[in-house]
Amino acid sequence: METPSEPASPVAITGLTSRGGLSNWVFFAYPERLVMMDLGVGAALKAGALAGVGEHGHYGPAPSPRQSVEAWQQQLRAKARQVVELADDQVRSVRVHLRMLAHQLVVVAADGNPRKLTFMNRDQAQVAIEALGPRLGDRLAVTTSPIFAFLRRRAPFLLK
């Protein structure tokens, strides 16, 4: 007899820069929606100064140990400069693009407007791939720049 599966818990990916400058985005992936919040330069500077891994494996802002991801998202929403929320059916594709300088997360909505978020730390790309893969299925793509692909094959020690 099958047991009903638990709903997937939300995933938070933090420490992203965007808007062509120093800013901090927090990306929440819920089973039914994606939420991207721009927290501004203050959060980015603090995350860069700490430059460490948070308790939850994220870089930058992190929830307190006793706080749920949903409560943390509501707390950040009150401070955010910009909030972009996309229902699952509005997400056309999500691409993790592996590059030499900084990996990117590109979210394309049904309106065709891409939202590019740059990871502060390369390790976050793998976290994003593992967390978003089961949620998005074939809408998630992983691509590489030609230089990154070459070095990954020929000189992986240069990528560390």
Buried (B, 14 or more C-beta within 10 A) or exposed (E): EEEEEEEEEBBBBBBBBBBEEBBBBBBBBBEEBBBBBBBBBEBBEEBBEBEEBBEBEBBBBBBEEEEEBEEBBEBBBEEBBEEBEBEBEEBBBBBBBBBBEBBBBBBBBEEEEEBBBBBBBBBBBEBBBEBBBEBBEEBBEBEBBEEBEEBEEEEEEEEE
